[in-house]
Amino acid sequence: MQMANRDQVLEKEFEGNFMSPAYRFPNQSIKPGDTVKPEDTHPLTALNVKSVISSPGDGAKVKAGKVSIHGAAWAGEGDIAKVEISTDGGTTWSAAKLGHEQAHYAWRLWTYDWKVPKTGDYVVMSRATDSQGRVQPATPVWNPSGYLYNAVDQVKIYVA
């Protein structure tokens, strides 16, 4: 069975599960456990700036020397302007190398070659900044559905 594709312009917000009650965000900040009335929410129409670390994975054991860190970032309405990496709990940040391929609304790959100063346990963190100046936050804005989670990503690794 083949369905016809057709676009429709509506005079009001679509009334269906994916516009209400799903994919909505509170208009005001709320605390975990609080409830929010549907009329006190708005539909999600854009993504937040975000980066993730894809390698090494959380809990990885790596050899001392140069460790290659990889990941991806995206920004929804903006373009990824930079990705930064911290290996000291967010005290200092260094620029990652952005991949050459980029397109609006697409993930942007990045890499960072880290010269490990000594063996031990480390928390590697990534944060992105987009072309509109939005920076990935240290902590997310809480909401009942967990939508738009974009806190700074982190992985714990052990360098032997």
Secondary structure, DSSP 8 states (H G I E B T S, - for coil): ----------SS---STTTTTSSEEESS---TT----GGGEEE--S---EEEEEES-TTEEE-SSEEEEEEEEE-TTS-EEEEEEESSTTSS-EE-EE-S---TTS-EEEEEEEE--SSEEEEEEEEEEETT--B--SS----TT-TT----EEEEEEE-
